């Protein structure tokens, strides 16, 4: 695993994914070069084995067809050559094919890790040379035959065998040369010293065909190597994907365990904190209101008020953390009902009116007329509106203005927009303030202390309603927060049901 630098720890980030990918690529290249240096063909060692395996499989599968071809040619050769000579030649061909099949079967039976690549790269081409030599012996049968069509038959036979050798042995170039070598040498000796036009023409055709077969063998070899490389890359990608999936599953399991531990911790701590907080809030309120008599020292009343305010702040913080935890865990149950969005906004404005008045702020409200009701959770919508409106009051300076709008969205939904004249938020800090416990730099300097949970809670509550949340702000230009509900939550007025027709008396 890559080391994490001190700068990354300070910034709260893990290792750079680009650096990890680059390091993985370099490691793969070094391994590939090491494999090629220890290989016999300049390829990776795994490719050497794969090429030998493909050769053995092709030869095993093509052995039956080669024997059928040999029997057919031997039958046709009896037209020019005595049968006992043809039978001897056929026996040699069958022996060479049997040797090839046995070697290939033995190679395929060995485990991949125990195969001696160098040894088999010598044995298989030697067997291919013996196989080519067995077919070339047909020239010995026709050396003294001068019948019509004999030369054409021999040349056709050897060219077919050459094509068969190229097709079956293309994955090992040395095997191709070993198989074509005896055939080429035999054709050369067969036509050596013959100057008639037929012999010269057939010799030139044979030479051209052998050159074409060599070219075809190189093309087939390149195609085989490319296919194996693609297959290896695919296998490597599948392995990496499986590793990434396993790591992802492990990370998800750890995250679920951490989330469960967090939920248990919050459930336990909320109970442990609420119990003493109830006593603190109750007794401090009694002392603040001087229910049992006037304090001997007036400062005690002020201290009691501070204790009550701090306890209330701590209780609100606990409630916010619990609400956010339930939202993130998907355990926040919506109690949906028909409600007026403008009515909820008006109630929230009345609840926070005193706080705004204490700072000399003016709250202006504008709602479009005849807005239908929406189907939503009243407690969740009220909490969302209270959070964004209290944030506007908190961050707006003395004597500032706050505008609250309620209306239709372009797609038929409804929205609530709260605009303030506060210090604003830089564009690069907007993602920060939307994170849990995130706060902007200007807000920290100019506003009262807060938990940094208000906006994440609002966004989570709107996500539960399939709604939208948008924050637009610029430094020293104020902030506009807009929450929207989708059109499917707007309750249209249903047409009256037709009265049933009265039957005539």
C-alpha positions in Angstrom: 0.0 0.0 0.0 1.3 3.5 -0.9 2.6 5.6 2.0 0.4 8.5 3.0 2.3 11.8 3.2 2.1 14.3 6.0 0.4 16.8 3.7 -2.3 14.3 2.8 -2.9 13.5 6.5 -3.1 17.2 7.2 -5.7 17.7 4.4 -7.7 14.7 5.5 -7.1 12.8 2.3 -5.9 9.3 1.5 -3.2 8.4 -1.1 -3.6 10.0 -4.5 -5.4 7.6 -6.9 -3.4 8.8 -9.8 -0.1 8.0 -8.1 -1.4 4.6 -7.1 -2.4 3.8 -10.7 0.9 5.1 -12.0 2.8 2.9 -9.5 0.7 -0.1 -10.4 1.5 0.5 -14.1 5.2 0.7 -13.4 5.2 -2.5 -11.4 3.4 -4.3 -14.2 5.9 -3.0 -16.8 8.9 -4.1 -14.6 7.3 -7.5 -14.2 6.7 -7.8 -17.9 10.3 -6.9 -18.8 11.6 -9.4 -16.3 9.4 -12.1 -17.8 10.6 -11.2 -21.3 14.3 -11.4 -20.3 13.9 -14.9 -18.9 11.8 -16.1 -21.9 13.0 -18.0 -24.9 10.9 -16.0 -27.4 11.1 -12.5 -26.1 7.6 -12.8 -24.7 6.4 -13.4 -21.2 7.0 -17.0 -19.9 3.2 -17.5 -19.6 2.9 -16.7 -23.3 5.5 -19.3 -24.2 3.5 -22.0 -22.4 0.3 -20.8 -23.9 1.7 -20.9 -27.5 3.0 -24.5 -26.9 -0.4 -25.5 -25.5 -2.3 -24.1 -28.5 0.2 -25.9 -30.8 -0.4 -29.2 -28.9 -4.2 -28.8 -29.0 -4.2 -27.9 -32.7 -2.1 -31.0 -33.5 -4.3 -33.2 -31.4 -7.5 -32.0 -33.0 -6.0 -32.1 -36.5 -4.5 -35.6 -36.3 -7.6 -37.4 -37.4 -8.0 -35.2 -40.5 -4.3 -35.6 -41.3 -4.7 -39.4 -41.2 -7.8 -39.4 -43.4 -5.9 -37.2 -45.9 -2.9 -39.7 -45.8 -5.2 -42.6 -46.5 -6.9 -40.8 -49.4 -3.6 -39.8 -51.0 -2.3 -43.4 -50.5 -5.3 -44.8 -52.2 -4.9 -42.4 -55.1 -1.1 -43.1 -55.3 -1.9 -46.7 -56.1 -2.7 -45.6 -59.6 1.0 -45.0 -60.3 2.9 -46.9 -57.6 2.6 -50.5 -56.4 0.4 -50.9 -53.3 3.1 -52.5 -51.1 5.3 -49.4 -51.6 2.4 -47.0 -50.9 1.5 -49.0 -47.7 5.1 -48.7 -46.4 5.0 -44.9 -47.0 1.6 -44.7 -45.3 2.9 -46.6 -42.3 5.8 -44.1 -41.9 3.2 -41.2 -42.1 1.0 -42.9 -39.5 4.1 -43.4 -37.2 5.1 -39.8 -37.5 1.5 -38.7 -36.7 1.4 -41.1 -33.7 4.7 -39.7 -32.3 3.3 -36.2 -32.7 0.0 -37.1 -30.9 1.8 -38.9 -28.1 4.1 -35.9 -27.5 1.3 -33.4 -27.5 -0.8 -35.6 -25.2 2.1 -35.9 -22.8 2.7 -32.2 -22.9 -1.0 -31.4 -22.1 -1.0 -33.9 -19.3 1.7 -32.0 -17.4 0.8 -29.2 -14.9 1.6 -25.8 -16.2 4.0 -25.0 -13.4 6.1 -28.2 -14.1 6.6 -27.8 -17.8 10.2 -27.4 -19.1 9.5 -24.8 -21.8 13.0 -25.0 -23.4 12.8 -28.8 -23.6 9.4 -28.9 -25.3 10.3 -26.1 -27.7 13.0 -28.5 -29.0 10.9 -31.7 -28.9 7.9 -30.5 -30.7 9.7 -28.9 -33.7 11.8 -32.1 -34.0 8.5 -34.1 -34.1 7.2 -31.7 -36.7 10.3 -32.2 -38.8 9.9 -36.0 -38.7 6.2 -35.5 -39.7 7.2 -33.3 -42.7 9.9 -35.8 -43.7 7.4 -38.7 -43.6 5.2 -36.9 -46.1 8.2 -35.9 -48.3 9.1 -39.6 -48.7 6.2 -39.7 -51.3 8.7 -38.2 -53.7 10.8 -41.3 -53.4 7.8 -43.4 -54.6 7.3 -41.1 -57.7 11.0 -40.6 -58.5 10.9 -43.1 -61.4 7.3 -42.6 -62.3 6.7 -40.6 -65.5 3.1 -41.3 -66.0 0.6 -38.5 -67.0 -0.5 -36.4 -64.0 2.0 -37.9 -61.6 4.0 -34.7 -61.1 0.9 -32.7 -60.6 -0.4 -35.2 -58.0 2.8 -35.1 -56.0 3.1 -31.3 -56.1 -0.5 -30.9 -55.0 -0.1 -33.4 -52.2 3.0 -31.6 -50.8 1.4 -28.2 -51.1 -1.6 -29.4 -49.2 0.6 -30.8 -46.6 2.5 -27.5 -46.4 -0.7 -25.6 -45.9 -1.8 -28.1 -43.2 1.5 -27.7 -41.4 1.3 -23.9 -41.5 -2.3 -23.9 -40.1 -1.6 -26.4 -37.3 1.9 -25.3 -36.3 1.7 -21.5 -36.7 2.0 -20.8 -32.9 5.6 -22.1 -33.0 7.6 -20.6 -35.9 10.5 -23.0 -35.5 8.0 -25.9 -35.9 6.7 -24.3 -39.1 10.2 -24.2 -40.5 11.0 -27.7 -39.3 7.8 -29.0 -41.1 8.3 -27.0 -44.3 12.1 -27.7 -44.5 12.0 -31.3 -45.6 9.1 -30.6 -48.0 11.0 -27.7 -49.7 14.2 -29.7 -49.8 12.4 -32.7 -51.4 10.7 -30.6 -54.0 14.1 -29.0 -54.9 15.8 -32.3 -55.3 12.8 -33.7 -57.2 12.9 -31.0 -59.9 16.7 -30.6 -59.9 18.2 -31.1 -63.3 14.8 -31.1 -65.1 14.5 -28.4 -67.8 11.2 -29.1 -69.4 8.6 -26.5 -69.2 6.2 -28.4 -67.0 8.9 -29.1 -64.4 10.1 -25.5 -64.4 6.6 -24.2 -64.1 5.7 -26.5 -61.2 9.0 -25.7 -59.4 8.3 -22.0 -59.6 4.8 -22.5 -58.4 6.0 -24.6 -55.5 8.6 -22.0 -54.5 6.0 -19.2 -54.6 3.6 -21.3 -52.6 6.2 -22.0 -49.9 7.1 -18.3 -49.6 3.4 -17.5 -49.2 3.0 -20.2 -46.6 5.9 -18.7 -44.6 4.3 -15.2 -44.8 1.0 -16.7 -43.7 2.7 -18.5 -40.8 4.1 -15.2 -39.6 0.7 -13.5 -39.8 -0.9 -16.3 -37.9 1.8 -16.3 -35.3 1.3 -12.5 -34.8 -2.5 -13.0 -34.6 -2.0 -15.7 -32.0 0.3 -13.6 -29.8 -2.1 -10.7 -30.0 -5.0 -12.9 -29.0 -3.1 -14.3 -26.0 -2.0 -10.7 -25.0 -5.6 -9.6 -25.1 -6.7 -12.6 -23.1 -4.0 -11.9 -20.5 -5.0 -8.3 -20.2 -8.7 -9.4 -19.8 -7.7 -11.9 -17.1 -5.6 -9.2 -15.4 -8.5 -6.8 -15.5 -10.9 -9.4 -14.2 -8.5 -10.2 -11.3 -8.2 -6.5 -10.5 -11.9 -6.1 -10.6 -12.4 -9.1 -8.3 -9.8 -7.6 -5.9 -11.5 -4.2 -6.1 -14.8 -5.8 -5.4 -13.5 -7.7 -2.5 -11.9 -4.5 -1.1 -15.2 -2.7 -1.7 -17.1 -5.4 0.1 -14.7 -5.3 3.0 -14.9 -1.5 3.2 -18.7 -1.7 3.1 -18.7 -4.2 5.8 -16.4 -2.1 8.0 -18.5 1.0 7.2 -21.7 -0.9 8.2 -20.0 -2.0 11.4 -18.9 1.5 12.1 -22.3 2.9 11.4 -23.9 0.3 13.7 -21.3 1.2 16.4 -22.1 4.9 15.9 -25.8 4.3 16.2 -25.3 2.3 19.4 -23.0 5.0 20.7 -25.5 7.8 19.9 -28.4 5.9 21.4 -26.5 5.2 24.6 -25.0 8.7 24.8 -28.3 10.4 24.0 -29.9 8.7 27.0 -27.0 9.4 29.2 -26.9 13.0 28.3 -30.6 13.7 28.2 -31.1 12.5 31.8 -28.7 15.0 33.5 -29.7 17.7 31.0 -33.3 17.5 32.1 -32.3 18.1 35.6 -29.9 20.9 34.6 -32.6 22.6 32.4 -35.3 22.2 35.0 -33.4 23.4 38.0 -31.7 26.3 36.1 -35.0 27.5 34.9 -36.4 27.4 38.5 -33.3 29.4 39.7 -33.5 31.8 36.7 -37.2 32.6 37.4 -36.6 32.8 41.1 -39.5 30.6 41.9 -38.4 29.9 45.5 -37.3 33.4 46.2 -35.0 36.2 45.2 -31.3 35.4 45.0 -29.1 37.0 47.6 -26.7 38.0 44.8 -28.2 39.2 41.5 -25.3 37.6 39.6 -26.8 34.2 40.4 -29.8 34.9 38.3 -27.6 35.7 35.3 -25.5 32.6 35.9 -28.7 30.5 36.0 -29.8 32.0 32.7 -26.4 31.1 31.2 -26.6 27.6 32.5 -30.1 27.2 31.1 -29.1 28.6 27.7 -26.0 26.3 27.5 -28.1 23.3 28.4 -30.7 24.2 25.8 -28.0 24.6 23.2 -26.5 21.2 24.1 -29.9 19.5 23.9 -30.5 21.0 20.5 -27.1 19.8 19.3 -27.9 16.2 20.6 -31.3 16.3 18.8 -29.6 17.5 15.5 -27.0 14.8 15.7 -29.7 12.1 16.3 -31.8 13.5 13.4 -28.9 13.4 11.0 -28.0 9.9 12.1 -31.5 8.7 11.5 -31.5 10.3 8.1 -28.2 8.8 7.1 -29.2 5.4 8.4 -32.5 5.5 6.5 -34.5 5.2 9.8 -36.2 8.6 9.6 -39.9 7.7 9.1 -42.0 10.3 7.3 -45.5 11.0 8.7 -47.0 12.5 5.6 -50.1 14.5 5.4 -51.6 17.4 3.5 -50.2 20.7 4.5 -49.9 24.3 3.2 -46.3 25.2 2.5 -47.0 28.9 2.8 -48.7 28.3 6.2 -45.6 26.4 7.5 -43.3 29.2 6.3 -45.6 31.8 8.0 -45.5 29.8 11.3 -41.7 29.6 11.1 -41.4 33.3 10.5 -43.6 34.1 13.6 -41.4 31.7 15.7 -38.2 33.5 14.7 -39.6 37.0 14.6 -38.3 37.9 18.0 -34.8 36.8 17.2 -34.8 38.9 14.0 -36.2 41.9 15.9 -33.5 41.7 18.5 -30.9 42.2 15.7 -32.9 44.9 14.0 -33.5 42.7 11.0 -36.5 42.9 8.6 -38.2 39.7 7.3 -40.2 40.1 4.2 -42.5 37.3 3.0 -43.9 36.9 -0.5 -46.1 33.9 -1.4 -48.0 33.3 -4.6 -51.8 33.2 -4.1 -53.9 30.1 -4.2 -51.1 27.6 -3.7 -52.5 24.1 -3.3 -51.5 21.9 -0.4 -48.6 19.5 -0.6 -48.2 15.9 0.6 -45.3 15.9 3.0 -44.1 15.5 6.6 -45.0 18.7 8.4 -42.4 18.2 11.1 -39.6 17.6 8.6 -40.7 20.6 6.4 -41.0 22.9 9.4 -37.5 21.8 10.6 -36.0 22.5 7.2 -37.6 25.9 6.9 -36.6 26.8 10.5 -33.0 25.7 9.8 -32.5 27.8 6.7 -34.4 30.8 8.2 -32.4 30.7 11.4 -29.2 30.5 9.4 -30.2 33.6 7.5 -30.9 35.4 10.8 -27.7 34.2 12.3 -25.5 35.3 9.4 -27.2 38.5 8.5 -25.7 41.6 10.3 -27.6 44.1 12.4 -30.2 45.9 10.4 -30.1 43.5 7.5 -32.9 42.3 5.3 -34.2 38.7 4.9 -36.7 37.8 2.1 -38.8 34.6 2.1 -40.6 33.5 -1.0 -43.0 30.7 -1.6 -44.3 29.8 -5.1 -44.4 27.5 -8.1 -41.4 25.9 -9.7 -41.0 25.7 -13.5 -42.0 22.0 -13.6 -45.1 22.4 -11.4 -43.6 21.8 -7.9 -43.4 24.3 -5.1 -40.4 26.0 -3.6 -39.3 28.0 -0.6 -36.5 30.6 -1.1 -34.7 32.4 1.7 -32.4 35.3 0.7 -30.3 37.3 3.2 -27.8 40.1 3.1 -25.1 38.4 5.1 -21.4 38.0 4.4 -22.0 35.2 1.8 -19.9 32.1 1.1 -17.0 31.8 -1.4 -17.8 29.4 -4.2 -15.1 26.9 -3.3 -16.5 26.7 0.3 -20.0 25.8 -0.7 -19.3 22.0 -0.7 -17.7 22.4 2.7 -20.7 24.0 4.4 -22.9 21.2 3.0 -20.8 18.6 4.8 -21.5 17.4 8.3 -20.0 19.9 10.8 -18.8 22.1 7.9 -18.6 25.8 8.3 -17.4 28.6 6.0 -14.5 30.8 6.9 -16.5 34.1 6.7 -19.2 32.6 8.8 -16.8 31.5 11.5 -15.5 35.1 11.7 -18.8 37.0 11.6 -21.5 34.7 13.0 -22.4 33.2 16.3 -21.2 29.7 17.0 -23.2 26.8 15.5 -22.9 23.0 15.0 -22.6 22.9 11.3 -25.5 20.4 11.0 -28.3 22.6 9.9 -27.8 22.5 6.1 -26.9 18.7 6.0 -30.1 18.0 7.9 -32.1 20.2 5.5 -30.6 18.4 2.5 -31.3 15.0 4.0 -34.9 15.9 4.8 -35.5 17.1 1.2 -33.9 14.0 -0.2 -36.4 11.9 1.7 -39.2 13.9 -0.1 -37.4 13.5 -3.5 -37.1 17.3 -3.4 -34.2 19.6 -4.3 -31.8 21.8 -2.4 -29.8 24.6 -3.9 -27.5 27.1 -2.3 -26.3 30.2 -4.3 -23.9 32.7 -2.7 -21.1 35.1 -3.3 -18.8 36.9 -0.8 -20.3 40.1 0.5 -23.4 39.6 -1.7 -25.6 37.5 0.6 -26.8 33.9 0.3 -29.9 32.4 -1.3 -31.1 29.0 -0.2 -33.9 27.3 -2.1 -35.7 24.1 -1.2 -38.2 22.5 -3.7 -40.8 19.8 -3.6 -41.5 17.7 -6.8 -44.7 18.1 -8.7 -46.0 14.7 -7.6 -46.2 16.0 -4.1 -48.5 18.9 -5.1 -52.2 17.9 -4.4 -54.4 19.0 -7.3 -58.1 19.7 -6.6 -60.2 16.7 -7.7 -63.3 17.2 -9.7 -66.6 16.6 -8.0 -68.1 13.2 -8.4 -71.2 13.1 -10.6 -74.4 12.5 -8.7 -76.1 9.2 -9.5 -79.2 9.5 -11.7 -82.4 9.4 -9.6 -84.8 6.7 -10.8 -88.3 8.0 -11.7 -90.9 7.2 -9.1 
